[in-house]
Amino acid sequence: MTGPRQPRWLSVPMSRIVVNPYDFNQSTSEVAQNSGPQLPLSAGYFAYDDAIRLPSLLTVYRRPGGEPDPQPPPEAFSDEFVELDPAWSAEPGVSASVAESRLTMVLPDSAPNPWGALSRQLTLDVGTFPLVSIEVLDVVGAWALKVNDGSSDVDTVLQADTTATGTFTYDLRQLTGWSGTKTFTLRLFVVQRQAPLVVERIAVHGRPTTWLQVAATYTTTWRPEALDFSAEYAGGGRLHGYDVFHDTTSVTRLLVGTGLDIDGGGLALAGRFTGAVQYDAARGVLSVSQGNVRYAVAVGPGRQVTYYRSELDLLAGGPALPEPPSTGFWSAELPASGMTVGIGFAHRGEGGGVAADRARAAARPNAAPRARARWRDYWNSYLARVPRPADFTLTAVPTEGVSADDIAVTYYRAWHFLSANTLPEMPEIDYPFPQVATGKPSMWAFGAEGSRPSASWDSLLGMQYLAYVEPDIAWRAFLGLMSLVDDTGRLGGESLPSRKAQTAWILYNVTGDTGRLAACYENLRRYLLWARENPRWIFGDHDIPDERDAEFVVSLLLDFDYAARIAARLGRHDEVTFWHDQFDALSADYGAWFFPVDGPYPTLQYHFVEGSHPDSPGNTLWVCTGLHLPRLTERQRRLLIERFLGEYRPDATLAGWGFPNVKAPDVTYTAYGLLDSGMVREADVFLQANLRDVVRAGVFAEVYDDPPDGPVGVGVRPSLFGAVTVIDVVWLRNGYRADDGEPLFVRMPGADGGLSGLTFRGRKLAVDIDASAGEIRLSGNAVRGGRACRRLPAPVGESLSIPAGCAMPTADQ
């Protein structure tokens, strides 16, 4: 992919490293964040249950011949935090102190909000002093920087919430549109209680002279195996190359220069750092220790490394520093012809020497082309094992320019995402399980302690599909997540709607692994009973004991049904009755809580059993997941259908919905419910509109919205929900429903495709739709018997299972 909508992140299966992670708190695109004329390479690293960002770890410039003549920029304001200037004003709850020339801001538990600012008023000429710089040494939660001239109730954002550390510079004039002399308030925010922010310096200043040259023009290309780039410079000369994983612990950057030495110049390799820096000139390796991560850059033996306080000083060629500061930039001269650069990573428990060895291995001659060929072959092999749909066409909605090829590309990108999104075991925290991260490239890490990159909703849906290609990883990731259920039944982190029993049942049906199904049962049982008492969202400050959430209750009721099936498969027949009783009791509560007989709303999402808050209708699609419940009353089904149809617009973006309704689990459960209710046409249009608009949005996102300019991804992104939506809808259009665990087949209107490469209890299964005959045809050794078992009469929209006696038994049946 090329152009402004391309992804810029890259990772490989079971690696802790992400090249170019995306900060979804920013409004800019992946290309805007992780591309530029300085050819940046940023990194993310997962260690000690933390997601660590390393912005602009590498950048590249053309170095002119001769020597620089740096001129320091004029300053209108600077604070080195020798003491806390009384001109700073702390908002209620913000604690600010200065020690050892460093400002520390923290929010105690008693703070009224999980954010707060330290502010001061400045008056200056933004034409003369357009730049704001800040040096952030450490942050546990997040920080932000904003300004306000009093003309608006809303601040202008210089830096939205971020977890990044280092030295950062912002163009005040460009971001605000201000000119001339302005009086404004500078506001530095700390975000999250008990999460200190440490800052060394903040200043407002003019532009310095520049010496190093950024590219006059550049291009970037994303491929599953590598990130390509090329650049041309105003003084002449060209540079091209790519970034590629050497292995799961290191990255190689290849630089090839042409005509860059016309004036005796060459290349400068540079990087932002925070932490302790050491340079081994004999080995040519610069090593950085930053908190829980160690990384090293192999620049070549004998090269001189120079240090600068800021990026502006780097670009000006000085002033250089004799020793590396606590946060700043380093630079090394490279030959004009380019070279191979290696970057090695390690966590704190492994040590910096390990990172240095990995960097040197990644910088060996021919390391780049060999790694590129190896990963290209890997991804080709992996994608060849992915279940293969026959039909990617849109038939029920206007295409809006989305072709079958566009959908096919997005489908296989979704599978690339699933595999590259996995994380390895983390022995440093005694967690011996892999993870299917919520959003590895988005650095999301708010799950249960021990498995913070895994959300107990998003990650489960990822495991369900990954099981078809990487069953062992999917099972171990699920068992790991369930191992974190405590004695009370709670799973830490963000408490989300339950898809735990469904996931266990699907993993069993894909693999036939009864042993692992039995191994998770007790923890699963304990969790489901805790969720019975807490069917509500719990995260951070949001914890309302009497809240009842229809979306949570629907998912839990369906999980009770899956739990009964699991108990039956394990021979726990008393437990089957127990789960049926749990279903009946909660189903009665569901009707009482969310379908009031009087009041302003016929259906609710939020009900407060003790009246702590007013009841609320909430979000329509979240409520309409209830259509997928078995044994709805006639009134309940009618009210849910009326609510769906009241907002359904078949010709609109996302069929009439946007933020926050459009999430994969709500879209799919609602669609299954429409099919269950005989609303086949509406289900088909609804699904195809969502598929089309995920492709149009161009990103795998947690949620999708429908602004006038077209659909966009919002929330956590890139993340699993968008990828899961694409896979699920494409499979449905090709005759297969994956949600039940045991295979279900459905012929959607106008569908004439099929799906090969499926697995059912460890055996092969393929589906083919014969629209002219009105049949679904099954093949593969998961099905036994003749025509009656393999050719199923399939009325449009009716979900069918493998006929009784036609499924091959597992080894222990």
C-alpha positions in Angstrom: 0.0 0.0 0.0 1.1 3.5 -0.8 -0.3 7.0 -0.3 -1.9 8.8 2.7 -4.1 5.9 3.8 -1.4 3.2 4.1 -0.5 1.6 7.4 2.9 2.5 8.8 3.2 0.0 11.6 5.0 -3.3 11.3 5.5 -6.2 13.6 6.0 -10.0 13.4 4.3 -12.8 15.4 5.5 -13.3 18.9 7.7 -10.2 19.0 7.6 -7.6 21.7 8.6 -4.9 19.1 6.3 -2.7 17.0 7.9 -0.5 14.4 6.0 2.8 14.1 3.3 2.3 16.7 0.3 4.6 16.4 -0.9 7.0 19.1 -4.7 6.9 18.7 -5.1 9.8 21.1 -3.9 12.1 18.3 -6.1 13.2 15.4 -3.4 12.7 12.8 -3.2 9.6 10.5 -0.6 6.8 10.7 1.2 8.4 7.8 1.3 11.8 9.4 2.6 10.4 12.7 5.1 7.9 11.3 6.4 9.4 8.1 8.3 12.6 7.2 11.2 14.1 5.3 13.6 13.0 8.1 12.5 9.3 7.4 11.7 8.5 11.1 11.6 5.1 12.6 9.8 4.9 16.0 9.3 1.8 18.1 7.1 0.3 20.7 8.2 -2.4 23.2 6.2 -4.6 25.6 7.9 -5.6 28.8 7.0 -6.0 32.5 3.3 -5.7 31.6 4.0 -2.2 30.2 3.8 -0.7 26.7 6.8 1.5 26.1 7.0 4.1 23.3 10.3 5.1 21.7 9.5 7.9 19.3 11.9 8.9 16.5 14.4 6.2 17.6 16.1 6.7 14.2 16.0 9.6 11.7 18.1 10.3 8.6 19.4 13.6 7.1 21.7 14.7 4.4 24.8 16.2 5.9 26.3 19.0 3.8 30.1 19.3 3.3 32.0 21.6 5.7 31.2 22.4 9.2 28.0 23.9 10.8 27.8 27.4 12.3 25.0 27.0 14.8 23.2 30.1 16.1 21.2 29.7 19.3 17.5 30.7 18.8 16.2 33.6 20.8 14.0 32.7 23.8 11.0 34.5 25.1 10.5 32.2 28.1 12.2 29.2 29.6 12.0 27.3 32.9 14.7 25.0 34.0 12.8 24.2 37.2 15.5 25.2 39.6 12.6 26.0 41.9 8.8 26.1 41.4 8.1 29.6 40.0 5.0 31.0 41.7 3.7 32.1 38.3 2.7 28.5 37.8 -0.8 27.8 39.0 -2.0 24.3 39.9 -5.5 23.2 39.3 -7.4 21.6 42.3 -6.0 18.2 43.1 -2.7 18.7 41.2 0.5 18.3 43.3 3.5 20.0 41.8 7.0 20.0 43.3 10.6 20.7 42.1 13.7 18.7 43.2 17.1 18.4 41.5 16.0 20.7 38.6 13.0 18.6 37.7 9.3 19.3 38.0 7.1 16.4 39.2 3.4 16.5 38.8 1.1 13.9 40.3 -2.7 13.5 41.0 -3.5 11.9 44.3 -6.4 9.5 44.7 -8.4 12.4 46.2 -8.1 14.5 43.0 -11.5 15.5 41.6 -10.6 14.4 38.1 -8.2 11.9 36.6 -6.4 14.8 34.9 -5.2 18.2 36.0 -3.0 21.0 34.7 -0.2 23.3 35.8 -0.7 26.6 34.1 0.9 30.0 33.6 0.2 33.1 31.5 2.6 34.3 28.9 2.7 37.4 26.6 5.0 37.2 23.6 5.2 37.8 19.8 4.4 34.4 18.3 5.9 35.5 15.0 9.3 35.9 16.6 8.9 33.1 19.1 6.7 30.5 17.4 8.1 27.3 19.0 7.3 25.6 22.3 9.7 22.9 23.5 9.4 20.5 26.5 11.7 17.9 27.9 9.7 15.0 29.5 11.9 12.6 31.5 9.3 10.2 32.7 5.6 9.6 32.7 3.7 6.7 34.4 0.3 7.6 32.9 0.1 10.2 30.2 0.7 13.9 29.7 -0.6 16.7 27.4 0.2 20.3 26.5 -2.4 22.9 25.5 -2.8 26.6 25.1 -5.7 29.1 25.4 -5.8 32.8 24.6 -9.2 33.2 26.3 -11.2 33.4 23.1 -12.7 29.9 23.5 -13.8 27.6 26.3 -11.8 24.8 24.6 -8.0 24.7 24.7 -5.9 24.4 21.6 -4.0 21.1 21.7 -0.3 21.2 21.1 0.2 17.6 22.3 -2.8 15.3 23.0 -2.6 12.7 25.7 0.6 10.7 25.2 2.8 8.3 27.0 5.9 9.3 25.1 9.0 10.7 26.8 11.8 12.8 25.3 12.3 16.3 24.0 9.4 17.7 21.9 8.9 20.9 19.9 5.6 22.3 18.6 4.9 25.1 16.2 2.6 27.5 18.2 1.8 29.7 15.2 0.9 26.8 12.9 -1.2 24.9 15.4 -3.1 28.0 16.7 -3.2 30.3 13.7 -2.1 33.2 15.9 0.0 36.1 14.8 1.6 39.2 16.5 1.8 39.6 20.2 -0.5 37.3 22.1 -1.4 36.8 25.8 -2.2 33.1 26.4 -2.2 30.4 29.0 0.2 27.5 28.7 -1.3 24.4 30.3 0.7 21.2 31.1 -1.5 18.3 32.0 -0.8 15.1 34.0 -3.3 12.3 33.2 -4.2 9.4 35.6 -4.1 9.4 39.3 -1.0 8.3 41.1 0.9 8.4 37.8 3.7 11.0 38.2 5.0 13.2 35.3 8.6 14.4 35.4 9.6 17.4 33.3 13.1 18.9 33.0 12.5 22.0 30.9 9.9 24.0 29.0 10.6 27.0 26.8 9.1 29.2 24.1 11.6 30.4 21.5 12.4 31.3 17.9 13.6 29.2 15.1 17.3 28.3 15.0 19.5 28.0 11.9 19.4 24.6 10.2 22.3 22.7 8.8 21.2 19.1 8.3 18.9 18.7 5.4 15.6 16.8 5.4 14.3 15.3 2.1 12.8 17.7 -0.4 10.4 14.9 -1.5 9.9 11.3 -0.1 7.7 8.3 -0.6 6.8 5.4 1.7 5.3 2.0 0.9 3.8 -0.5 3.4 4.2 -4.3 2.8 3.6 -7.1 5.2 7.3 -8.0 5.3 9.0 -4.5 5.1 8.5 -0.7 5.1 10.1 0.9 2.0 11.1 4.5 1.6 12.9 6.8 -0.9 13.9 10.4 -0.7 15.4 13.1 -2.9 17.3 16.1 -1.5 17.3 19.7 -2.8 21.0 19.8 -3.3 21.0 16.7 -5.3 21.2 13.0 -4.4 18.8 10.3 -3.5 18.4 7.8 -0.7 16.3 4.6 -0.6 16.0 1.7 1.6 13.6 -0.2 4.0 13.0 -1.3 7.5 12.6 -5.0 8.2 12.6 -7.3 11.2 15.8 -9.2 11.4 14.2 -11.6 13.9 11.7 -11.2 16.8 14.2 -9.2 18.9 15.8 -6.9 16.3 15.2 -4.7 13.3 17.3 -3.8 10.3 17.3 -0.5 8.4 18.9 -0.6 5.0 20.2 2.8 3.6 21.4 3.1 0.0 22.6 6.6 -1.1 23.3 7.9 -4.6 24.9 11.2 -5.4 24.8 12.5 -1.8 28.5 13.3 -1.8 28.5 16.0 -4.5 29.8 18.7 -2.1 31.8 16.4 0.2 28.8 15.7 2.4 27.1 12.4 3.3 24.5 11.2 5.7 23.7 11.8 9.3 21.9 9.1 11.3 20.2 10.4 14.5 17.8 9.4 17.2 15.8 10.7 20.1 16.5 9.2 23.5 15.5 9.3 27.2 17.6 7.5 29.8 21.2 6.4 30.2 23.3 6.3 27.1 26.6 4.5 26.5 28.6 4.3 23.2 31.1 1.6 22.5 33.1 3.1 19.7 35.2 0.0 19.1 32.1 -2.1 18.3 30.2 0.9 16.9 27.1 0.3 19.2 25.1 3.0 21.0 23.1 1.6 23.9 20.2 3.2 25.7 18.6 2.1 29.0 15.1 3.5 29.5 13.1 2.1 32.3 12.2 -1.5 31.5 13.6 -1.5 28.0 17.2 -1.6 26.7 17.9 -0.9 23.0 21.0 -0.5 21.0 21.8 0.9 17.6 24.8 -0.5 15.6 26.2 2.4 13.6 29.5 0.8 12.6 32.9 0.7 14.4 34.9 3.9 14.9 32.2 6.4 14.1 31.9 9.5 16.2 28.7 10.0 18.1 27.6 13.6 19.1 24.9 14.5 21.6 22.4 17.4 21.5 19.8 18.7 23.9 17.0 19.1 21.4 16.1 18.3 17.8 16.5 22.0 16.9 20.1 21.8 18.2 20.7 18.7 16.1 19.4 20.3 13.0 21.5 23.4 13.6 24.6 21.3 14.1 25.1 22.5 17.7 25.7 23.3 20.3 27.0 19.8 20.9 27.2 18.4 24.4 30.3 16.6 25.8 28.1 14.0 27.6 24.6 12.7 26.7 21.8 14.6 28.6 19.0 12.7 30.4 16.9 13.3 27.4 18.0 14.5 23.9 19.3 13.5 20.6 22.4 11.7 19.3 23.9 11.8 15.8 26.5 9.8 13.9 28.0 10.6 10.4 27.5 7.8 7.8 29.0 7.4 4.4 27.1 9.0 1.5 26.7 5.5 0.0 24.6 4.4 3.0 24.9 1.3 5.2 23.0 -1.3 7.1 21.9 -0.3 10.6 20.9 -2.7 13.2 18.6 -2.1 16.2 18.4 -4.6 19.0 16.0 -4.7 21.9 15.9 -6.4 25.3 14.0 -6.0 28.5 15.6 -4.8 31.8 16.1 -8.4 33.0 18.2 -9.3 29.9 20.5 -6.3 30.1 22.0 -3.9 27.6 24.7 -6.2 26.4 22.0 -8.5 24.9 20.5 -5.6 23.0 23.9 -4.7 21.7 24.6 -8.2 20.4 21.2 -8.3 18.7 21.9 -4.9 17.1 25.2 -6.1 15.7 23.6 -9.2 14.3 20.9 -7.2 12.6 23.6 -4.9 11.0 25.6 -7.7 9.3 26.1 -7.4 5.5 23.2 -8.9 3.6 21.1 -9.0 6.8 18.4 -6.8 5.2 17.7 -8.7 1.9 17.9 -12.1 3.7 15.4 -11.0 6.4 13.1 -9.5 3.8 13.1 -12.6 1.7 12.5 -14.7 4.8 9.5 -12.7 6.0 8.0 -12.5 2.5 8.1 -16.3 2.4 6.7 -16.5 5.9 3.7 -14.3 5.1 3.0 -16.0 1.9 3.0 -19.4 3.7 0.8 -18.1 6.5 -1.7 -16.4 4.3 -1.9 -19.6 2.2 -3.3 -21.3 5.3 -5.9 -18.7 6.0 -9.5 -19.9 5.2 -10.1 -18.8 1.6 -13.3 -17.1 0.5 -14.5 -17.4 -3.1 -16.6 -14.2 -3.2 -15.7 -10.6 -2.1 -18.4 -8.7 -4.0 -21.0 -6.3 -2.5 -24.5 -7.0 -3.8 -26.9 -5.4 -1.4 -25.5 -1.8 -1.0 -24.0 0.9 -3.2 -20.3 0.1 -3.5 -19.1 3.7 -3.0 -16.0 2.8 -5.0 -15.2 -0.3 -3.0 -14.3 -3.2 -5.3 -14.1 -6.9 -4.6 -10.3 -6.6 -4.8 -10.4 -3.9 -2.1 -12.3 -6.2 0.2 -10.0 -9.1 -0.6 -6.9 -7.0 0.3 -8.5 -5.9 3.5 -9.5 -9.5 4.4 -5.9 -10.7 4.1 -4.6 -7.6 5.9 -7.0 -8.6 8.7 -5.3 -12.0 9.0 -1.9 -10.4 8.8 -3.0 -8.2 11.7 -4.2 -11.2 13.8 -0.8 -12.9 13.5 1.5 -9.9 13.8 -0.6 -8.8 16.8 0.5 -11.7 19.0 3.0 -11.2 21.9 5.3 -13.8 23.4 5.4 -15.2 26.9 6.8 -12.7 29.5 8.9 -14.6 32.0 10.0 -11.4 33.7 6.5 -11.1 35.2 6.0 -14.9 35.6 3.4 -15.0 32.7 4.2 -18.1 30.7 1.5 -17.5 28.1 1.4 -15.8 24.7 -1.1 -13.0 24.2 -3.4 -12.0 21.4 -3.1 -8.2 22.0 -6.0 -5.9 21.7 -4.0 -3.5 19.6 -0.2 -4.2 19.6 0.4 -1.3 17.1 -1.7 1.0 19.2 0.1 0.0 22.4 -3.1 -0.6 24.3 -2.3 -2.0 27.8 -5.3 -1.7 30.2 -6.2 -5.3 30.7 -5.8 -7.6 33.8 -2.5 -7.3 35.6 -0.1 -9.8 34.2 -1.7 -9.6 30.7 -2.4 -5.9 30.3 -2.1 -5.8 26.5 -5.1 -8.2 26.3 -8.7 -6.8 26.7 -11.1 -9.4 28.0 -13.4 -8.8 25.0 -11.4 -7.7 21.9 -8.7 -10.2 22.5 -11.1 -13.1 22.9 -12.7 -12.4 19.4 -9.1 -12.4 18.0 -8.4 -15.8 19.6 -11.6 -17.2 18.1 -10.4 -16.6 14.5 -6.7 -17.1 15.1 -7.5 -20.6 16.2 -8.2 -21.6 12.6 -4.5 -20.9 11.6 -2.6 -20.8 14.9 -4.6 -23.0 17.3 -1.9 -23.6 19.9 -1.3 -19.8 20.3 -5.0 -19.1 20.5 -5.6 -21.8 23.1 -2.5 -20.8 25.3 -3.5 -17.1 25.1 -7.0 -18.0 26.2 -5.8 -20.3 29.1 -3.4 -17.5 30.1 -6.2 -14.9 30.3 -8.4 -17.2 32.3 -5.6 -18.1 34.7 -5.9 -14.5 35.9 -9.4 -15.0 37.3 -9.1 -14.5 41.0 -10.7 -16.4 43.9 -13.8 -14.1 43.7 -14.2 -14.7 40.0 -13.1 -11.3 38.9 -10.8 -10.8 35.9 -8.8 -7.6 36.5 -8.4 -4.7 34.2 -11.4 -3.3 32.2 -14.5 -5.4 32.9 -16.1 -6.0 29.6 -19.0 -8.1 28.2 -18.4 -11.8 28.5 -17.4 -13.8 25.5 -15.3 -16.2 27.6 -17.5 -19.3 27.4 -18.1 -18.7 23.7 -14.4 -18.5 23.1 -13.7 -21.7 25.0 -16.5 -23.5 23.0 -15.2 -22.2 19.7 -11.6 -23.1 20.4 -12.7 -26.6 21.3 -14.8 -27.0 18.2 -12.0 -25.7 15.9 -9.4 -28.0 17.5 -11.2 -30.9 19.2 -9.0 -30.4 22.3 -11.2 -31.6 25.2 -8.2 -31.5 27.7 -7.8 -27.8 27.3 -11.6 -27.3 27.5 -11.6 -29.1 30.8 -8.6 -27.2 32.1 -10.3 -23.8 31.8 -13.8 -24.9 33.1 -13.4 -24.0 36.8 -12.0 -20.6 36.2 -14.6 -20.0 33.6 -17.4 -21.0 36.0 -16.1 -18.7 38.7 -15.9 -15.8 36.3 -19.4 -16.3 34.9 -20.9 -16.3 38.4 -19.0 -13.1 39.3 -20.3 -11.5 36.1 -23.8 -12.5 37.1 -23.5 -10.2 40.0 -21.7 -7.5 38.0 -23.2 -7.2 34.5 -21.8 -3.8 33.9 -18.8 -1.8 32.7 -16.1 -1.3 35.4 -13.0 0.7 34.5 -11.1 3.3 36.5 -13.5 5.6 38.2 -16.6 4.1 36.5 -17.8 1.5 39.1 -21.5 1.9 39.9 -22.6 -1.2 41.9 -26.4 -1.0 41.0 -25.8 -0.4 37.3 -27.2 -3.1 34.9 -26.1 -2.9 31.3 -28.2 -4.7 28.6 -25.2 -5.3 26.4 -23.4 -7.1 29.2 -26.5 -9.1 30.2 -27.1 -10.3 26.6 -23.5 -11.5 26.3 -23.6 -13.2 29.6 -26.9 -15.0 28.8 -25.4 -16.3 25.6 -22.3 -17.3 27.6 -24.5 -19.3 30.0 -25.7 -21.2 27.1 -22.2 -21.9 25.9 -21.3 -22.9 29.4 -24.1 -25.5 29.4 -22.8 -27.0 26.2 -19.2 -27.1 27.6 -20.5 -28.9 30.7 -22.4 -31.4 28.6 -19.3 -32.1 26.5 -17.3 -32.6 29.7 -19.9 -35.0 31.1 -20.8 -32.6 33.9 -24.6 -33.2 33.6 -25.5 -31.6 36.9 -23.7 -28.4 35.7 -25.9 -28.4 32.5 -29.0 -28.1 34.7 -27.2 -25.4 36.8 -26.4 -23.3 33.7 -29.9 -23.6 32.4 -31.3 -22.4 35.7 -28.8 -19.5 35.7 -30.0 -18.6 32.2 -33.7 -18.7 33.2 -33.1 -16.5 36.2 -31.0 -13.9 34.4 -33.4 -14.0 31.4 -36.2 -13.0 33.8 -34.1 -10.1 35.1 -33.2 -9.1 31.6 -36.9 -8.6 30.8 -37.6 -6.7 34.0 -34.6 -4.5 33.8 -34.6 -3.4 30.2 -38.2 -3.6 29.0 -40.1 -1.3 31.4 -43.9 -1.5 31.3 -44.1 2.3 31.8 -41.8 5.2 31.5 -40.4 7.3 28.7 -38.4 4.5 27.0 -39.7 1.1 25.9 -36.2 -0.4 25.8 -33.2 0.5 28.0 -29.5 -0.2 27.9 -28.8 1.2 31.4 -31.0 0.3 34.4 -30.0 1.2 38.0 -31.7 -1.3 40.3 -31.4 1.0 43.4 -32.0 4.3 41.5 -28.5 5.7 41.9 -28.8 7.2 38.4 -31.6 7.8 35.9 -32.3 4.9 33.6 -31.1 5.5 30.0 -32.0 4.1 26.5 -28.3 4.0 25.7 -27.0 2.9 22.3 -29.3 1.2 19.9 -27.0 -1.4 18.4 -25.7 -2.3 21.9 -29.3 -2.9 23.0 -30.3 -4.7 19.8 -27.7 -7.5 20.4 -30.6 -8.9 22.4 -32.2 -10.0 19.2 -29.7 -12.9 19.2 -31.1 -14.2 22.5 -33.0 -17.5 22.4 -36.5 -17.5 23.9 -37.2 -13.7 23.7 -40.8 -12.9 24.4 -42.9 -11.7 21.5 -43.0 -8.2 23.1 -39.2 -8.1 23.6 -38.5 -9.1 20.0 -41.0 -6.6 18.6 -39.6 -3.7 20.7 -36.0 -4.5 19.7 -37.0 -4.8 16.0 -38.8 -1.4 16.2 -35.8 0.2 17.8 -33.5 -1.2 15.1 -35.7 -0.1 12.3 -36.2 3.3 13.8 -32.5 4.2 13.1 -31.7 1.8 10.2 -31.0 3.6 6.9 -29.9 1.1 4.3 -28.4 3.7 1.9 -26.4 5.5 4.6 -22.9 5.1 5.8 -22.7 2.2 8.3 -26.4 1.7 7.6 -27.3 4.7 9.7 -25.1 4.3 12.8 -21.8 5.8 13.9 -19.9 6.3 17.1 -20.3 4.7 19.6 -22.7 2.1 18.2 -20.5 0.4 15.6 -18.3 -2.1 17.3 -17.7 -5.6 15.9 -19.4 -7.6 18.8 -22.5 -5.4 18.6 -22.6 -5.4 14.8 -22.3 -9.2 14.6 -24.6 -10.1 17.5 -27.3 -7.7 16.1 -26.9 -9.2 12.6 -27.2 -12.8 13.9 -30.3 -11.6 15.8 -31.8 -10.2 12.6 -31.2 -13.5 10.9 -32.7 -15.3 13.9 -35.8 -13.0 13.5 -36.2 -13.8 9.8 -35.1 -10.3 8.8 -32.6 -11.6 6.2 -32.7 -8.6 3.8 -32.0 -6.2 6.7 -29.2 -8.4 8.1 -27.5 -8.6 4.7 -27.7 -4.9 4.0 -26.5 -4.1 7.5 -23.5 -6.4 7.3 -22.5 -5.4 3.8 -22.7 -1.7 4.7 -20.4 -2.3 7.7 -18.0 -4.3 5.6 -17.9 -1.7 2.9 -17.3 1.2 5.3 -14.6 -0.6 7.3 -12.8 -0.9 4.0 -13.4 2.8 3.2 -12.2 3.9 6.6 -8.9 2.2 5.9 -8.1 1.2 9.4 -8.9 -1.6 11.8 -10.5 0.3 14.7 -12.4 -0.3 17.9 -15.4 1.8 16.7 -16.4 3.4 13.5 -18.1 6.8 12.9 -19.9 8.4 10.0 -18.9 12.1 9.5 -19.9 13.8 6.2 -16.6 13.1 4.5 -17.0 9.3 4.9 -16.5 6.6 7.5 -13.6 6.8 9.9 -12.1 4.6 12.6 -12.2 6.0 16.1 -11.3 4.7 19.6 -8.4 2.3 20.0 -6.8 1.8 16.6 -5.4 -0.2 15.0 -7.2 -2.9 17.0 -8.9 -6.2 16.7 -12.5 -5.3 16.3 -12.2 -3.9 12.8 -10.3 -6.9 11.6 -12.8 -9.3 13.2 -15.7 -7.4 11.5 -14.1 -7.9 8.0 -13.5 -11.6 8.6 -16.9 -12.4 10.1 -18.9 -10.6 7.4 -16.8 -12.1 4.5 -17.4 -15.6 6.0 -21.1 -15.0 6.3 -21.3 -13.9 2.7 -19.5 -17.1 1.8 -21.9 -19.4 3.7 -20.3 -19.8 7.1 -21.2 -18.6 10.6 -18.4 -18.9 13.1 -20.2 -17.6 16.2 -21.8 -20.8 17.3 -18.6 -23.0 17.6 -20.3 -25.9 16.0 -20.5 -25.0 12.3 -23.5 -23.1 11.0 -24.1 -22.6 7.3 -26.2 -19.8 5.7 -27.0 -18.8 2.2 -27.3 -15.0 2.2 -29.2 -13.2 -0.6 -27.3 -13.2 -3.9 -24.4 -15.2 -2.4 -22.8 -17.8 -4.7 -19.3 -18.3 -3.1 -17.8 -20.6 -0.6 -15.1 -20.9 2.0 -12.3 -23.5 2.1 -9.6 -24.1 4.7 -11.9 -24.3 7.7 -11.4 -26.7 10.6 -13.9 -28.5 12.8 -12.6 -30.4 15.8 -9.2 -30.8 14.1 -10.5 -32.0 10.7 -10.8 -30.2 7.4 -14.1 -28.5 6.3 -15.1 -26.5 3.3 -18.3 -24.8 2.3 -19.6 -24.2 -1.2 -22.8 -22.3 -2.1 -24.8 -23.5 -5.1 -27.3 -20.7 -5.5 -28.9 -22.2 -8.6 -29.7 -25.4 -6.8 -30.5 -23.6 -3.5 -27.9 -25.8 -1.7 -24.9 -25.6 0.5 -22.4 -28.3 -0.2 -19.9 -29.5 2.4 -16.6 -31.2 1.8 -13.6 -32.3 3.9 -13.0 -35.1 6.4 -14.9 -33.3 9.1 -18.0 -34.7 7.5 -18.8 -38.3 6.8 -21.5 -39.9 4.8 -22.8 -39.3 1.3 -25.2 -36.8 -0.4 -27.5 -36.4 2.6 -24.6 -35.3 4.8 -22.9 -33.1 2.2 -25.6 -31.4 0.1 -27.9 -29.4 2.3 -31.1 -27.7 1.0 -30.5 -24.1 2.1 -33.4 -21.6 2.0 -32.0 -18.0 1.9 -31.2 -16.8 5.4 -31.8 -20.0 7.3 -28.9 -21.2 9.5 -28.1 -24.9 9.1 -25.9 -27.3 11.0 -24.2 -30.5 10.0 -26.9 -33.1 9.9 -27.2 -35.4 12.9 -24.7 -38.3 12.5 -22.7 -36.7 9.8 -20.0 -35.0 11.8 -16.8 -37.1 12.3 -16.3 -37.8 16.0 -13.2 -36.5 17.8 -10.6 -39.1 19.1 -12.2 -39.1 22.6 -15.8 -39.5 21.5 
